[in-house]
């Protein structure tokens, strides 16, 4: 696991494969290693060099110099691109990571060849703000949820009804959620606050980088309609909606997500 001092933090990253580079940016409270379950193997097999990184807010950068802001997180991505001397590359961002990628597009569009925004949005709706307030209230209380309750809550929030109706699949997910550590800490709280970064529609309308916005039809955390609205803000962006997946669409339906990424990337090579 390489770690390099960049942009005021000790940035942890992985760099695998050869070929045209793709940088993957994860969402709030999640490790870059989640990309390695499905997306990294598919992309490297297709002939791409794939770089993943941990966002500031994740250990050991829970209280980094410069704070935890979209601008700082975009700066981390760009610092890693510069450190690795990558040519104009493809960026993929998921959830909060999609907002980070959009910030990169606003800051230094010449560094990016194409962008994919999974479960992204240009603004937060009332329910999204309520989720953030509830997560912060729980963290501030210092009271962990019983593991079984945490597992059921996570399944309802992140998975699709299709998965919840599949007895074997939902049991596998419940086991995973029950044994996974419940995220907490100042870095996570700061990342949660970024989930409500205000209304960015006006800024996003200035982005000209070719983009694909992928919505997950059963997503309750970032509704597919919000991702469609994001696509409408980005001049020339494509919108794709995948059925039978919730907020964890890249983990619930990895084959469909990977196919969408590779199809979009191939379109620039035609």
Buried (B, 14 or more C-beta within 10 A) or exposed (E): EEEBEBBBBEBBBBBBBEEBBBBBBBBBBBBBBBBBEBBBBBBBEBEBBBBBBBBBBBEEBBEBEBEBBBEBBBBBBBBBBEBBEBEBBBBBBBBBBBBBBBBBBBBBBEBBBBBBBBBBBBBBBEEBEEBBEEBBEBBEEEEEEEBEEBBBEBBEBBBBEBBBEBEEBBEEBBEEBBEEEBBEBEBBBBBBBBBBBEEBBEBBEEBEBBBBBBBBBBBBBBBBBBBBBBBBBBEEBBBBBBEBBBBBBBBBBBEBBBEBBBEBBEEEEE
